[in-house]
Amino acid sequence: MTEFFRPSHPFPKAQRRVIFYLGSLLFLLLTPLIVLYSLGYNFDLKTGHVVRTGGIFIKANQNNFRIFINNNAVKDSGIISFGALVTNLTPDLYSVRVEKEGFRPWQRVIHVTPESISEFRSVLLIPETITEDEVLSLMRRDLTIEQFEILPGSSWILIYAPERTAFTYLFNLESKIFDAVERIEDFRWDSENQRLLVKRRGPVRFSIINLAGGRVQELQLRPPTDIGMVTMADFGGSADEFFILTNRGALLRFNRTKRTAEPLFSDVHSFRVSGEQILFVTKRGFLSSANFNGEEVENLGRKGFYLSDEPTRMEMNSYGDAFLIDSAGGFFVRRRKEPEVIPISGNIIGAEFSEDGKKLLFWSERALEVLWIADEKQAPFRKAGTRERILSPGEERLANASWFGEKEAHSIFSAGKFIGVVDIDNRGGGPAATIIFEQGGGVFDYDASANRILRASGSFLYSSSF
């Protein structure tokens, strides 16, 4: 009779039952927690409750950065990615810092809410040391740069030197051509045809300076003498067409080749050509727009503009938005589809539309502000008509400002003796601005097409980008 060997179980039957029941109980307890966690819930130690979680998304201008939350490193973006997402954060306020070696840290206090991601898509990491390249020296000419201006969409800049006030200098950043012309008091720039329409005084007269092909060639405008003295001029719809305003208040369309002047409007104080529209203010204080034929006239309102001998500054973008700065610094804006301009502020010294037409940057000596023209559908979400102050420079006075970067999510400005960059997204506090140049670095211009900063100091002109 054969006997079979039956191995004994390592645990007695009673212990196996205990292990089975404990495992089943653990499964029943953990499964809901795992499911809740996968659905975005977490346990809040402060309240002792299970709560819906949120997250933070950071996108920067640099890759391979690290995110710190409450001084703890929690996420790296990696070498390839420019963005990083931190999830499963219980609703609360978090101190968030973004760091990368060689760059200045970016930090905010971010409010995380349930079932949402707090997005910061335009984090600007600025190098600790900004390298500048010298592009021009005027030491041998015994000149210093008092003021300069980039001609957008070209390599040309205008330079004014206090030692030679009778001249304006033209410098080409690529070819290094440096030329002098009679002082330019005011100008309009035609980037498509690379030409300047310049105004000079003593007596008032206008010329065209062609810069196409890297050469400086000047031609006189020479309107008919019987129309009166020309006080303003702007480019028209063709190479030979210009709009001119006389001291008699007549706005005319002038053909330089034919030397004909066609009257369009009378009693005009000042005007500006924007796109394919003419904006003009009458001497009675009405703001209007019209096409190049003087037709499709639209009255944009009479809001008590202060008019003096100086022309009113106006601009209209391709979306139909317009702004006006009168002689006293009164600032008026007409948003698309609205019938008239509305007063916004006073003592304004400058304004600039964003390229996408969604917002308008404007500034006085004491504040830099943004007005949203259209709804902003990405963070920071803003309704059309929202107005926010993004910078108050304290004791220093703002001199100049411009949109900065491809996304136009920042502004570069000069105040006192420094140049800085400020984020227009002011959620979460953080530093009001980052100073990038100090000690007399306040003469600058920003070349958006090349994403470079030009800065003048004494006899030198420098270029930098980041």
C-alpha positions in Angstrom: 0.0 0.0 0.0 1.5 3.3 -1.2 1.4 6.3 1.1 1.4 9.9 -0.4 3.3 12.7 1.3 1.2 15.8 2.0 3.2 18.9 3.0 2.1 20.9 5.9 0.9 24.6 5.3 3.3 27.2 6.9 0.3 28.9 8.6 -2.4 27.2 10.6 -5.9 27.5 9.2 -6.9 30.1 11.9 -4.0 32.3 10.9 -4.8 32.0 7.2 -8.3 33.2 7.9 -7.0 36.2 9.9 -4.6 37.2 7.0 -7.4 36.8 4.5 -9.8 39.0 6.5 -7.1 41.6 7.2 -6.1 41.8 3.5 -9.8 42.1 2.5 -10.3 44.9 5.0 -7.2 46.7 3.8 -8.4 46.4 0.2 -11.8 47.8 1.2 -10.1 50.7 3.0 -7.5 51.6 0.4 -9.5 51.2 -2.8 -11.7 54.2 -2.2 -8.7 56.3 -1.2 -6.9 55.3 -4.4 -9.9 56.0 -6.5 -10.4 59.4 -4.8 -6.8 60.3 -5.3 -7.0 59.4 -9.0 -10.1 61.6 -9.2 -8.2 64.6 -7.7 -9.0 64.2 -4.0 -6.5 64.4 -1.2 -6.5 64.4 2.7 -6.1 67.8 4.2 -4.2 67.5 7.4 -5.2 71.0 8.5 -8.9 70.3 8.4 -9.0 66.5 8.7 -11.2 66.3 5.7 -10.9 64.8 2.2 -10.9 67.7 -0.3 -10.7 68.2 -4.0 -7.2 69.1 -5.1 -5.8 71.5 -7.7 -2.5 72.2 -9.3 0.0 74.7 -10.7 1.3 74.9 -14.2 4.5 76.8 -15.0 5.8 77.7 -18.5 9.0 79.7 -18.8 11.2 81.1 -21.4 13.9 78.7 -20.3 14.0 74.9 -20.1 15.5 72.7 -17.4 14.2 74.8 -14.5 13.1 73.6 -11.0 10.0 74.4 -9.1 10.1 74.9 -5.3 6.8 74.9 -3.3 7.2 76.2 0.3 11.0 75.9 -0.1 10.8 72.2 -1.1 11.9 71.1 -4.6 8.9 69.4 -6.2 9.4 69.3 -9.9 11.9 69.7 -12.7 10.9 70.7 -16.2 13.5 68.6 -17.9 16.0 69.4 -20.6 13.5 69.4 -23.5 10.4 70.9 -21.9 9.7 74.5 -21.1 6.7 73.7 -18.9 6.0 71.7 -15.7 2.8 70.7 -14.0 2.5 70.1 -10.2 -0.8 68.3 -9.2 -2.6 67.0 -6.2 -2.2 70.2 -4.1 -4.8 70.8 -1.4 -6.5 74.2 -1.7 -4.3 76.7 0.0 -1.7 79.5 -0.5 1.7 78.3 -1.7 5.0 80.1 -1.9 6.2 79.1 -5.4 9.7 79.8 -6.7 11.2 78.9 -10.1 15.0 78.6 -10.3 17.6 77.8 -12.9 21.3 78.1 -12.5 22.6 81.4 -13.9 19.2 83.1 -13.8 17.4 85.2 -11.3 14.6 83.3 -9.5 10.9 84.0 -10.2 8.6 83.8 -7.2 4.9 84.2 -6.4 2.4 83.4 -3.7 -0.1 81.3 -5.6 -3.7 80.4 -4.5 -4.6 76.9 -5.5 -8.4 76.2 -5.7 -10.2 72.9 -6.0 -10.6 71.2 -9.4 -8.5 73.9 -11.2 -5.0 74.5 -12.4 -3.4 77.9 -11.6 -1.5 78.6 -14.9 1.5 80.9 -15.3 2.4 80.6 -18.9 4.8 83.5 -19.3 7.4 83.2 -16.6 10.4 85.2 -17.5 13.8 84.0 -16.1 16.3 86.8 -16.5 20.0 86.0 -16.5 21.9 87.1 -13.4 24.4 88.8 -15.7 23.3 90.3 -18.9 26.0 90.4 -21.6 26.0 93.5 -23.8 27.8 93.9 -27.1 29.2 97.3 -28.1 27.6 98.2 -31.5 28.7 101.8 -31.8 31.3 104.1 -30.3 31.2 107.9 -30.9 34.2 108.8 -28.8 36.4 109.7 -31.7 33.7 112.0 -33.0 33.4 113.7 -29.5 29.7 112.9 -29.4 27.5 111.5 -26.7 24.1 109.8 -27.2 21.4 111.9 -25.7 18.5 110.1 -27.4 18.0 107.5 -30.0 15.2 105.6 -31.6 15.0 102.3 -33.5 13.2 102.3 -36.9 11.0 99.2 -36.6 11.6 96.4 -39.2 15.0 97.7 -40.2 18.6 97.9 -39.0 18.5 101.8 -38.8 18.4 103.9 -35.8 18.2 107.7 -35.3 20.6 109.3 -32.9 20.6 112.8 -31.3 23.8 114.2 -29.7 23.8 117.3 -27.5 27.1 118.4 -29.0 25.7 118.8 -32.5 22.1 119.9 -32.1 21.8 121.0 -35.7 22.1 117.3 -36.9 20.4 114.0 -36.5 22.6 110.9 -37.1 21.5 107.8 -39.0 23.3 104.5 -38.1 22.8 101.1 -39.6 23.5 98.3 -37.2 24.4 95.8 -39.9 26.4 97.8 -42.5 27.7 100.2 -39.9 26.9 103.2 -42.1 26.9 106.4 -40.1 25.6 109.5 -41.7 24.4 113.0 -40.6 21.4 114.9 -41.9 19.8 118.2 -40.9 18.1 117.9 -37.5 14.8 115.9 -37.6 12.2 117.4 -35.3 9.5 114.8 -36.0 9.1 111.9 -38.4 6.9 109.1 -39.7 8.4 105.8 -40.6 7.3 103.6 -43.6 8.8 100.2 -42.7 7.5 98.5 -45.9 9.4 100.9 -48.2 12.2 101.8 -45.7 11.7 105.5 -45.8 11.3 108.4 -43.4 8.9 111.4 -43.8 10.7 114.0 -41.7 9.7 117.4 -40.3 12.1 120.3 -39.9 11.8 123.8 -38.5 13.1 127.2 -39.4 11.0 127.3 -41.6 8.7 124.3 -41.3 9.3 121.9 -44.2 9.1 118.2 -45.0 11.4 115.7 -46.7 11.5 112.0 -47.6 14.7 110.1 -46.6 15.0 106.8 -48.5 17.0 104.2 -46.6 16.2 101.2 -48.9 19.4 99.4 -50.1 21.4 100.7 -47.1 21.9 104.2 -48.5 20.7 107.6 -47.3 19.0 109.5 -50.0 16.8 112.6 -49.3 14.1 114.2 -51.5 12.0 117.3 -50.8 8.2 117.0 -50.5 7.5 120.4 -52.2 3.7 120.8 -52.0 2.0 123.6 -54.0 2.8 127.0 -52.4 -0.8 128.3 -52.8 -2.3 126.0 -50.2 -0.5 127.7 -47.3 2.2 126.4 -44.9 2.2 122.7 -44.3 2.3 121.9 -40.6 1.8 118.1 -40.6 2.3 115.3 -43.1 1.9 111.5 -43.3 2.3 108.7 -45.8 -0.6 107.8 -48.1 -1.7 104.7 -50.0 1.1 104.7 -52.6 4.7 105.7 -52.9 3.8 109.2 -54.4 0.8 109.9 -52.2 0.9 111.8 -48.9 -1.6 113.5 -46.6 -0.8 117.1 -45.6 -2.3 119.6 -43.1 -2.0 123.3 -43.7 -2.0 126.2 -41.2 -5.4 127.0 -42.6 -6.8 123.7 -41.2 -7.1 122.1 -44.6 -6.4 118.3 -44.8 -5.4 117.4 -48.3 -4.2 114.4 -50.3 -1.0 115.3 -52.1 0.5 113.5 -55.1 4.2 114.3 -55.2 4.8 113.4 -58.8 1.8 115.2 -60.2 2.1 118.0 -57.5 -1.7 118.0 -57.0 -3.4 118.6 -53.7 -7.0 117.3 -53.3 -8.9 118.7 -50.4 -10.5 116.2 -48.0 -11.5 118.0 -44.8 -11.4 121.5 -43.4 -11.1 123.0 -39.9 -8.7 120.2 -38.9 -6.4 120.6 -35.9 -4.3 117.4 -36.2 -4.4 114.0 -37.9 -2.7 110.6 -38.1 -2.7 107.8 -40.7 -3.1 104.4 -39.1 -3.3 101.4 -41.4 -5.8 102.4 -44.1 -7.7 104.9 -42.0 -7.2 108.6 -41.3 -7.8 109.8 -37.7 -8.3 113.5 -37.3 -9.4 116.0 -34.7 -11.2 119.2 -35.7 -10.6 122.5 -34.2 -14.0 122.2 -32.5 -12.8 119.1 -30.7 -14.4 116.3 -32.6 -12.5 113.1 -33.2 -13.3 111.3 -36.5 -12.0 108.6 -38.9 -12.3 108.2 -42.6 -10.8 106.2 -45.5 -8.1 107.5 -47.8 -10.8 109.0 -50.1 -12.3 111.0 -47.3 -15.3 108.7 -47.3 -16.9 106.5 -44.7 -16.5 109.2 -42.1 -17.2 108.0 -38.5 -17.6 110.4 -35.6 -15.8 109.0 -32.6 -16.9 111.7 -30.1 -16.3 115.1 -28.6 -14.9 114.6 -25.1 -13.3 117.9 -24.2 -9.9 117.4 -25.7 -7.4 120.1 -24.7 -6.0 121.5 -28.0 -2.9 123.7 -28.2 -0.4 124.5 -30.9 1.1 121.0 -30.5 -0.5 118.2 -32.5 -2.6 115.7 -30.7 -1.1 112.1 -30.6 -3.4 109.4 -32.0 -3.2 105.8 -33.0 -5.5 103.2 -34.4 -4.7 99.5 -34.7 -5.9 97.0 -37.3 -8.8 95.9 -35.1 -10.4 99.4 -35.0 -9.3 100.3 -31.5 -7.9 103.9 -31.1 -6.4 106.1 -28.5 -5.7 109.8 -28.2 -3.4 111.8 -26.0 -4.2 115.5 -26.0 -1.9 118.4 -25.3 -2.5 118.2 -21.5 -1.9 114.5 -21.2 -5.6 113.6 -21.3 -5.9 109.9 -22.4 -8.9 108.7 -24.3 -9.7 105.3 -25.8 -12.1 103.9 -28.3 -12.5 100.1 -28.0 -13.7 98.1 -31.0 -17.4 98.1 -31.7 -17.9 101.0 -29.3 -19.4 104.2 -30.8 -17.1 106.8 -29.2 -13.9 107.3 -27.3 -14.1 107.5 -23.5 -11.8 109.3 -21.0 -9.4 107.0 -19.2 -6.8 109.0 -17.4 -4.7 112.2 -17.2 -1.1 113.2 -17.3 -0.3 110.4 -19.7 3.0 110.6 -21.6 2.9 107.5 -23.8 0.8 104.5 -24.9 1.3 101.5 -27.1 -1.1 98.8 -28.5 0.0 95.2 -28.2 0.6 93.4 -31.5 -2.4 91.0 -30.9 -4.7 93.9 -30.3 -5.9 92.6 -26.9 -4.4 95.2 -24.6 -3.0 98.7 -24.4 0.0 99.8 -22.4 0.0 103.4 -21.1 2.1 105.4 -18.6 2.5 108.6 -16.7 5.5 109.6 -14.7 4.0 107.9 -11.7 2.4 104.7 -12.9 2.5 102.0 -15.7 -0.9 100.5 -16.5 -2.6 98.1 -18.8 -6.1 98.3 -20.3 -7.5 95.1 -21.7 -9.2 96.0 -25.0 -10.6 92.5 -25.6 -11.3 89.5 -23.4 -8.2 87.6 -22.4 -9.2 83.9 -22.6 -5.9 82.5 -21.1 -4.5 83.1 -17.7 -4.5 85.8 -16.4 -8.2 85.9 -17.5 -9.3 89.5 -17.9 -12.5 91.0 -19.2 -12.5 93.7 -21.8 -12.3 97.1 -20.1 -10.2 95.8 -17.2 -7.6 98.3 -16.1 -4.7 97.4 -13.9 -1.7 99.3 -12.5 1.4 97.0 -12.9 4.1 99.4 -11.7 4.5 102.4 -9.4 8.2 103.4 -9.5 8.2 105.2 -6.1 10.4 108.3 -6.0 11.7 107.7 -9.5 9.8 109.0 -12.6 8.9 106.8 -15.5 10.4 108.1 -18.8 9.6 105.4 -21.4 8.0 102.0 -21.7 7.3 99.4 -24.3 5.9 95.9 -24.6 8.6 93.3 -24.2 9.0 89.7 -25.5 7.2 87.7 -28.2 4.1 87.1 -26.1 4.0 90.8 -24.9 3.4 89.5 -21.4 5.9 91.9 -20.0 6.9 95.5 -20.3 10.4 97.1 -20.4 10.6 100.6 -18.9 13.1 103.3 -17.8 12.7 105.2 -14.6 15.3 107.5 -13.1 18.7 105.9 -13.7 17.6 102.3 -14.2 16.0 100.1 -16.8 13.7 97.3 -15.7 11.2 94.6 -16.8 7.8 94.1 -15.2 5.3 91.2 -15.6 1.8 92.4 -16.5 0.4 89.3 -14.7 0.4 90.7 -11.1 -1.3 87.7 -9.5 0.5 86.4 -6.4 2.5 89.5 -5.6 6.2 88.9 -5.9 8.8 91.6 -6.9 7.2 94.6 -8.7 9.9 94.7 -11.3 13.3 93.3 -12.1 16.1 95.8 -12.6 18.3 94.8 -15.5 20.5 97.9 -15.9 21.4 100.5 -13.2 23.5 103.7 -12.7 22.7 105.8 -15.7 21.3 103.1 -18.0 18.0 104.9 -18.6 18.4 105.7 -22.4 17.0 102.6 -24.2 14.8 101.3 -27.0 13.5 97.8 -27.6 13.6 96.2 -31.0 10.7 93.8 -31.0 11.4 92.3 -34.4 14.9 91.2 -33.3 14.0 90.8 -29.6 17.0 92.9 -28.5 17.5 95.8 -26.2 19.6 98.8 -27.3 21.0 100.9 -24.5 23.1 104.1 -24.7 25.6 105.2 -22.1 27.7 108.2 -22.9 29.3 107.8 -26.3 28.5 104.1 -26.5 25.6 102.1 -27.8 25.1 98.5 -26.6 23.0 95.6 -27.7 21.7 92.7 -25.5 19.0 90.0 -25.6 17.7 87.2 -23.4 
